[in-house]
């Protein structure tokens, strides 16, 4: 699915964004369910998906991918979720 962001529309492609968000929710639901069948499989409980981004967490190069700060935030969340796997 491709996003088309019109320069005159500060809200972007709202219907497209909603479809992609729902697709990710559906995918994560299936991933969590499938992971439950394997003893060594770990699911982060949607920790990364639920990470809130601010404007500085997104690169200005394409306004889609995480910036260095956004990547650091995701790494911290992922590391925390991985530590829970070891502790659990």
N, CA, C and O atoms as a MOPAC input file, in Angstrom:
PM7 MOZYME 1SCF
protein

 N      0.85200 1    -1.16800 1     0.00000 1
 C      0.00000 1     0.00000 1     0.00000 1
 C      0.89600 1     1.22900 1     0.00000 1
 O      1.87100 1     1.29000 1     0.74900 1
 N      0.58200 1     2.17000 1    -0.80600 1
 C      1.38700 1     3.37700 1    -0.93900 1
 C      0.61600 1     4.56700 1    -0.39200 1
 O     -0.57700 1     4.72700 1    -0.64900 1
 N      1.31400 1     5.39100 1     0.36200 1
 C      0.70700 1     6.61400 1     0.86900 1
 C      0.96200 1     7.75500 1    -0.10100 1
 O      2.06400 1     7.90600 1    -0.62900 1
 N     -0.04200 1     8.52900 1    -0.32300 1
 C      0.10200 1     9.73700 1    -1.12300 1
 C     -0.17000 1    10.90400 1    -0.18600 1
 O     -1.30500 1    11.10900 1     0.24500 1
 N      0.85200 1    11.65700 1     0.12400 1
 C      0.67600 1    12.81500 1     0.99500 1
 C      0.71100 1    14.06600 1     0.14300 1
 O      1.74700 1    14.42200 1    -0.41800 1
 N     -0.39900 1    14.71000 1     0.05500 1
 C     -0.45800 1    15.96600 1    -0.69600 1
 C      0.16000 1    17.06200 1     0.15200 1
 O     -0.08000 1    17.14000 1     1.35700 1
 N      0.94200 1    17.89200 1    -0.47000 1
 C      1.60300 1    18.97200 1     0.24800 1
 C      0.61700 1    19.97400 1     0.82200 1
 O      0.92600 1    20.64800 1     1.80500 1
 N     -0.56600 1    20.08400 1     0.22600 1
 C     -1.56300 1    21.03500 1     0.72600 1
 C     -2.49000 1    20.40700 1     1.77300 1
 O     -3.42900 1    21.05400 1     2.23400 1
 N     -2.23300 1    19.17000 1     2.14100 1
 C     -3.06500 1    18.46800 1     3.12100 1
 C     -2.21000 1    18.08100 1     4.31600 1
 O     -1.52200 1    17.06200 1     4.26500 1
 N     -2.23100 1    18.86600 1     5.39400 1
 C     -1.37000 1    18.57800 1     6.54600 1
 C     -1.74600 1    17.29700 1     7.28400 1
 O     -0.97000 1    16.81100 1     8.10700 1
 N     -2.90500 1    16.75200 1     7.00600 1
 C     -3.34600 1    15.54500 1     7.69400 1
 C     -2.97100 1    14.27100 1     6.95800 1
 O     -3.15700 1    13.17400 1     7.48400 1
 N     -2.44900 1    14.40100 1     5.75900 1
 C     -2.02000 1    13.22800 1     5.00300 1
 C     -3.18600 1    12.37400 1     4.56000 1
 O     -4.31400 1    12.85000 1     4.43400 1
 N     -2.90000 1    11.11300 1     4.32700 1
 C     -3.87800 1    10.14600 1     3.83100 1
 C     -4.52000 1     9.44000 1     5.02000 1
 O     -4.10100 1     8.34200 1     5.38700 1
 N     -5.53000 1    10.05600 1     5.62300 1
 C     -6.15900 1     9.50700 1     6.82600 1
 C     -6.78900 1     8.13900 1     6.57400 1
 O     -6.54400 1     7.22300 1     7.35800 1
 N     -7.59300 1     7.95100 1     5.51500 1
 C     -8.15700 1     6.61100 1     5.28200 1
 C     -7.06900 1     5.56200 1     5.03900 1
 O     -7.16900 1     4.44000 1     5.53600 1
 N     -6.04900 1     5.91500 1     4.29200 1
 C     -4.95400 1     4.97700 1     4.04700 1
 C     -4.21400 1     4.64200 1     5.32300 1
 O     -3.85000 1     3.48700 1     5.54400 1
 N     -3.98900 1     5.62500 1     6.15800 1
 C     -3.30800 1     5.40900 1     7.43000 1
 C     -4.13100 1     4.48300 1     8.33100 1
 O     -3.57700 1     3.61200 1     9.00100 1
 N     -5.42700 1     4.67000 1     8.34300 1
 C     -6.30000 1     3.82500 1     9.16000 1
 C     -6.25700 1     2.37900 1     8.67000 1
 O     -6.26400 1     1.44900 1     9.47700 1
 N     -6.21300 1     2.18800 1     7.35600 1
 C     -6.13500 1     0.82000 1     6.81500 1
 C     -4.81100 1     0.15700 1     7.19300 1
 O     -4.78200 1    -1.01300 1     7.57600 1
 N     -3.73500 1     0.89800 1     7.08400 1
 C     -2.42500 1     0.33900 1     7.43500 1
 C     -2.36700 1     0.03900 1     8.93100 1
 O     -1.83500 1    -0.99700 1     9.33100 1
 N     -2.90500 1     0.92700 1     9.75600 1
 C     -2.91900 1     0.69400 1    11.20400 1
 C     -3.69600 1    -0.59000 1    11.52700 1
 O     -3.23900 1    -1.41200 1    12.32100 1
 N     -4.86700 1    -0.75600 1    10.90900 1
 C     -5.66300 1    -1.95200 1    11.16300 1
 C     -4.95000 1    -3.20000 1    10.66900 1
 O     -5.01800 1    -4.24700 1    11.31200 1
 N     -4.27700 1    -3.10200 1     9.54700 1
 C     -3.51700 1    -4.24100 1     9.03200 1
 C     -2.41600 1    -4.63700 1    10.02600 1
 O     -2.17400 1    -5.82400 1    10.24500 1
 N     -1.76400 1    -3.66300 1    10.61400 1
 C     -0.73900 1    -3.95200 1    11.61500 1
 C     -1.33100 1    -4.57600 1    12.87200 1
 O     -0.74300 1    -5.49300 1    13.44700 1
 N     -2.47800 1    -4.09000 1    13.29700 1
 C     -3.15300 1    -4.68300 1    14.46300 1
 C     -3.50800 1    -6.13700 1    14.17200 1
 O     -3.27600 1    -7.01200 1    15.00600 1
 N     -4.06500 1    -6.39700 1    13.00300 1
 C     -4.43600 1    -7.76300 1    12.61700 1
 C     -3.19700 1    -8.66200 1    12.55600 1
 O     -3.21900 1    -9.79500 1    13.03600 1
 N     -2.12900 1    -8.14800 1    11.96600 1
 C     -0.88600 1    -8.91500 1    11.87200 1
 C     -0.33900 1    -9.22600 1    13.26300 1
 O      0.04800 1   -10.36300 1    13.53400 1
 N     -0.30300 1    -8.23000 1    14.14300 1
 C      0.21500 1    -8.45700 1    15.48900 1
 C     -0.64200 1    -9.44800 1    16.27300 1
 O     -0.11600 1   -10.22300 1    17.07100 1
 N     -1.95200 1    -9.42800 1    16.05200 1
 C     -2.84200 1   -10.39900 1    16.70000 1
 C     -2.49500 1   -11.81200 1    16.25600 1
 O     -2.39700 1   -12.72300 1    17.07700 1
 N     -2.31200 1   -11.98500 1    14.95900 1
 C     -1.93800 1   -13.30700 1    14.43700 1
 C     -0.55400 1   -13.73100 1    14.92600 1
 O     -0.33600 1   -14.89700 1    15.25400 1
 N      0.36700 1   -12.79200 1    14.97200 1
 C      1.71700 1   -13.08500 1    15.45000 1
 C      1.70400 1   -13.54300 1    16.90700 1
 O      2.36700 1   -14.52000 1    17.25700 1
 N      0.96600 1   -12.85500 1    17.74200 1
 C      0.86800 1   -13.23000 1    19.14900 1
 C      0.23600 1   -14.61300 1    19.30100 1
 O      0.68400 1   -15.42600 1    20.10900 1
 N     -0.80500 1   -14.86600 1    18.52000 1
 C     -1.47700 1   -16.16700 1    18.57600 1
 C     -0.53900 1   -17.28500 1    18.12700 1
 O     -0.44400 1   -18.31600 1    18.79200 1
 N      0.14100 1   -17.09300 1    17.02400 1
 C      1.05200 1   -18.12100 1    16.51300 1
 C      2.21100 1   -18.35100 1    17.47800 1
 O      2.66000 1   -19.48300 1    17.66200 1
 N      2.68100 1   -17.29600 1    18.07800 1
 C      3.80200 1   -17.39900 1    19.00900 1
 C      3.42900 1   -18.26000 1    20.22500 1
 O      4.28100 1   -18.92800 1    20.81000 1
 N      2.16600 1   -18.23000 1    20.58500 1
 C      1.70200 1   -19.01000 1    21.72600 1
 C      1.84200 1   -20.52000 1    21.54500 1
 O      1.76700 1   -21.26600 1    22.52100 1
 N      2.04300 1   -20.97200 1    20.32400 1
 C      2.18700 1   -22.39500 1    20.05000 1
 C      3.61100 1   -22.90900 1    20.24200 1
 O      3.84700 1   -24.11600 1    20.18900 1
 N      4.55100 1   -22.00800 1    20.46300 1
 C      5.95900 1   -22.39900 1    20.55100 1
 C      6.54700 1   -21.94100 1    21.87600 1
 O      6.44500 1   -20.77000 1    22.24200 1
 N      7.16200 1   -22.87500 1    22.59100 1
 C      7.68900 1   -22.58900 1    23.92700 1
 C      8.73400 1   -21.47700 1    23.92800 1
 O      8.77000 1   -20.68000 1    24.86500 1
 N      9.56700 1   -21.40100 1    22.92500 1
 C     10.65100 1   -20.41800 1    22.91200 1
 C     10.30700 1   -19.13000 1    22.15000 1
 O     11.14900 1   -18.24000 1    22.03100 1
 N      9.10800 1   -19.02900 1    21.64800 1
 C      8.69400 1   -17.82500 1    20.93300 1
 C      8.27700 1   -16.75700 1    21.94600 1
 O      7.58800 1   -17.04900 1    22.92300 1
 N      8.69400 1   -15.54500 1    21.70200 1
 C      8.33700 1   -14.43600 1    22.58200 1
 C      7.70100 1   -13.32300 1    21.76000 1
 O      8.16500 1   -12.99800 1    20.66700 1
 N      6.66600 1   -12.76200 1    22.28300 1
 C      5.97800 1   -11.63600 1    21.65300 1
 C      6.08700 1   -10.45700 1    22.60600 1
 O      5.95900 1   -10.63600 1    23.81700 1
 N      6.31700 1    -9.27400 1    22.09500 1
 C      6.55100 1    -8.10600 1    22.94400 1
 C      5.28500 1    -7.48900 1    23.52600 1
 O      5.34700 1    -6.43900 1    24.16400 1
 N      4.13800 1    -8.13000 1    23.31200 1
 C      2.89500 1    -7.59100 1    23.86200 1
 C      2.52000 1    -6.24400 1    23.25200 1
 O      1.87100 1    -5.41600 1    23.89200 1
 N      2.93800 1    -6.04200 1    22.01300 1
 C      2.68200 1    -4.80200 1    21.28100 1
 C      3.47000 1    -3.60600 1    21.81200 1
 O      3.09300 1    -2.46100 1    21.56500 1
 N      4.55400 1    -3.85900 1    22.53400 1
 C      5.36000 1    -2.76400 1    23.09500 1
 C      5.86200 1    -1.82000 1    22.00400 1
 O      5.75800 1    -0.60100 1    22.14500 1
 N      6.40100 1    -2.36900 1    20.92800 1
 C      6.92000 1    -1.51700 1    19.84900 1
 C      5.76400 1    -0.84200 1    19.12100 1
 O      5.83400 1     0.35300 1    18.83100 1
 N      4.71800 1    -1.57600 1    18.82600 1
 C      3.56000 1    -1.00400 1    18.12800 1
 C      2.95600 1     0.15400 1    18.91800 1
 O      2.52900 1     1.14700 1    18.32900 1
 N      2.91700 1     0.03700 1    20.23100 1
 C      2.30000 1     1.05400 1    21.08300 1
 C      3.23000 1     2.21900 1    21.42800 1
 O      2.83300 1     3.12300 1    22.16400 1
 N      4.43600 1     2.21100 1    20.91800 1
 C      5.37000 1     3.29100 1    21.19400 1
 C      4.87600 1     4.57600 1    20.54000 1
 O      4.63800 1     4.62700 1    19.33300 1
 N      4.72700 1     5.60800 1    21.35700 1
 C      4.26100 1     6.90000 1    20.85000 1
 C      5.44200 1     7.68100 1    20.27600 1
 O      6.48600 1     7.81500 1    20.91400 1
 N      5.25800 1     8.18300 1    19.08200 1
 C      6.27900 1     8.98200 1    18.42100 1
 C      5.88800 1    10.45700 1    18.47100 1
 O      4.71100 1    10.81000 1    18.40400 1
 N      6.88700 1    11.29000 1    18.58900 1
 C      6.71800 1    12.73000 1    18.43600 1
 C      7.38600 1    13.12400 1    17.11800 1
 O      8.08300 1    12.31400 1    16.50600 1
 N      7.17800 1    14.33100 1    16.69600 1
 C      7.68400 1    14.77700 1    15.39500 1
 C      9.17800 1    14.51200 1    15.22700 1
 O      9.60900 1    14.11200 1    14.14500 1
 N      9.97200 1    14.72600 1    16.26800 1
 C     11.42700 1    14.54800 1    16.15800 1
 C     11.83700 1    13.07800 1    16.04100 1
 O     12.99700 1    12.78300 1    15.75000 1
 N     10.90800 1    12.16400 1    16.26200 1
 C     11.20100 1    10.72800 1    16.11900 1
 C     11.10300 1    10.25700 1    14.66800 1
 O     11.44300 1     9.11400 1    14.36100 1
 N     10.64200 1    11.13300 1    13.78100 1
 C     10.48600 1    10.79300 1    12.35800 1
 C     11.48300 1    11.63300 1    11.55100 1
 O     11.62500 1    12.83400 1    11.77800 1
 N     12.15900 1    10.99200 1    10.62200 1
 C     13.13200 1    11.71400 1     9.80500 1
 C     12.44600 1    12.70200 1     8.87400 1
 O     11.34100 1    12.45600 1     8.39200 1
 N     13.10800 1    13.80900 1     8.63000 1
 C     12.58000 1    14.79200 1     7.68200 1
 C     12.97700 1    14.44000 1     6.25300 1
 O     12.58300 1    15.12400 1     5.30800 1
 N     13.74400 1    13.39200 1     6.10000 1
 C     14.15200 1    12.97200 1     4.75200 1
 C     12.95200 1    12.46300 1     3.96200 1
 O     12.77700 1    12.82600 1     2.79900 1
 N     12.11700 1    11.61800 1     4.59100 1
 C     10.94700 1    11.09600 1     3.88100 1
 C      9.67100 1    11.17200 1     4.72300 1
 O      8.60400 1    10.76700 1     4.26400 1
 N      9.77300 1    11.68400 1     5.94000 1
 C      8.62300 1    11.82200 1     6.84400 1
 C      7.88600 1    10.49700 1     7.04900 1
 O      6.66500 1    10.47200 1     7.20300 1
 N      8.63100 1     9.41700 1     7.04800 1
 C      8.05100 1     8.08500 1     7.24100 1
 C      8.89500 1     7.24300 1     8.18900 1
 O      8.36800 1     6.65300 1     9.13300 1
 N     10.18500 1     7.18300 1     7.94700 1
 C     11.06800 1     6.32400 1     8.73400 1
 C     11.52400 1     7.01100 1    10.01600 1
 O     11.55100 1     8.23900 1    10.09500 1
 N     11.88300 1     6.21200 1    11.02100 1
 C     12.36200 1     6.80800 1    12.27800 1
 C     13.66600 1     7.59000 1    12.07000 1
 O     14.53500 1     7.19600 1    11.29100 1
 N     13.76900 1     8.69000 1    12.78200 1
 C     15.01600 1     9.44900 1    12.82400 1
 C     15.98100 1     8.71000 1    13.75400 1
 O     15.64700 1     7.64900 1    14.28200 1
 N     17.15200 1     9.26000 1    13.95000 1
 C     18.09700 1     8.65700 1    14.89800 1
 C     17.46800 1     8.59200 1    16.28300 1
 O     17.61000 1     7.59100 1    16.98500 1
 N     16.77600 1     9.65000 1    16.67800 1
 C     16.10300 1     9.66100 1    17.97900 1
 C     14.98900 1     8.60900 1    18.02900 1
 O     14.81400 1     7.93100 1    19.04200 1
 N     14.24300 1     8.48000 1    16.93900 1
 C     13.17600 1     7.47600 1    16.87900 1
 C     13.72600 1     6.06700 1    16.92800 1
 O     13.14400 1     5.19300 1    17.56900 1
 N     14.84400 1     5.83900 1    16.25600 1
 C     15.48100 1     4.52600 1    16.29500 1
 C     15.96400 1     4.21100 1    17.70700 1
 O     15.84300 1     3.07800 1    18.17100 1
 N     16.50900 1     5.21000 1    18.38200 1
 C     16.96600 1     5.00800 1    19.76200 1
 C     15.78100 1     4.67900 1    20.67600 1
 O     15.88100 1     3.82000 1    21.55200 1
 N     14.66600 1     5.37000 1    20.46300 1
 C     13.46900 1     5.10200 1    21.26500 1
 C     12.98800 1     3.66800 1    21.04200 1
 O     12.67900 1     2.95900 1    22.00000 1
 N     12.92400 1     3.23900 1    19.77000 1
 C     12.49200 1     1.87000 1    19.46900 1
 C     13.46300 1     0.83800 1    20.04300 1
 O     13.03900 1    -0.21000 1    20.52800 1
 N     14.75000 1     1.12800 1    19.99000 1
 C     15.74500 1     0.20700 1    20.54800 1
 C     15.55200 1     0.06300 1    22.05000 1
 O     15.65700 1    -1.04000 1    22.58600 1
 N     15.27100 1     1.16600 1    22.73500 1
 C     15.04900 1     1.11900 1    24.18100 1
 C     13.81500 1     0.28100 1    24.51800 1
 O     13.83800 1    -0.52900 1    25.44400 1
 N     12.74700 1     0.48200 1    23.76000 1
 C     11.51000 1    -0.28500 1    23.97800 1
 C     11.76200 1    -1.77300 1    23.70600 1
 O     11.34200 1    -2.63400 1    24.48100 1
 N     12.44700 1    -2.06100 1    22.60500 1
 C     12.73100 1    -3.44500 1    22.24000 1
 C     13.61200 1    -4.09900 1    23.29400 1
 O     13.36900 1    -5.24000 1    23.68700 1
 N     14.62500 1    -3.38900 1    23.75000 1
 C     15.52400 1    -3.91800 1    24.77000 1
 C     14.74400 1    -4.23400 1    26.05000 1
 O     14.95300 1    -5.27800 1    26.66800 1
 N     13.85300 1    -3.33300 1    26.43600 1
 C     13.03300 1    -3.56300 1    27.63800 1
 C     12.14800 1    -4.78500 1    27.48800 1
 O     12.00000 1    -5.56600 1    28.42800 1
 N     11.55900 1    -4.95600 1    26.31300 1
 C     10.70900 1    -6.12600 1    26.07500 1
 C     11.55600 1    -7.40200 1    26.07900 1
 O     11.11100 1    -8.43700 1    26.57600 1
 N     12.76400 1    -7.33500 1    25.53300 1
 C     13.65200 1    -8.51400 1    25.51100 1
 C     14.09000 1    -8.87200 1    26.92800 1
 O     14.22500 1   -10.05100 1    27.25700 1
 N     14.31000 1    -7.87200 1    27.76000 1
 C     14.70400 1    -8.14600 1    29.14900 1
 C     13.57500 1    -8.87500 1    29.88300 1
 O     13.82500 1    -9.73000 1    30.73300 1
 N     12.33200 1    -8.52500 1    29.54600 1
 C     11.18900 1    -9.22200 1    30.15500 1
 C     11.16800 1   -10.68100 1    29.71600 1
 O     10.74200 1   -11.54200 1    30.48500 1
 N     11.61600 1   -10.97900 1    28.49800 1
 C     11.65100 1   -12.35500 1    28.03200 1
 C     12.63000 1   -13.17100 1    28.88100 1
 O     12.33600 1   -14.30500 1    29.26000 1
 N     13.77700 1   -12.59600 1    29.16900 1
 C     14.79500 1   -13.29000 1    29.95100 1
 C     14.32000 1   -13.48900 1    31.37800 1
 O     14.50200 1   -14.56200 1    31.95400 1
 N     13.70900 1   -12.45900 1    31.95100 1
 C     13.23300 1   -12.52500 1    33.33400 1
 C     12.07600 1   -13.49300 1    33.46900 1
 O     11.91600 1   -14.13700 1    34.50500 1
 N     11.26600 1   -13.59800 1    32.41800 1
 C     10.05400 1   -14.42100 1    32.48000 1
 C     10.37300 1   -15.82000 1    32.24300 1
 O      9.48000 1   -16.66800 1    32.25600 1

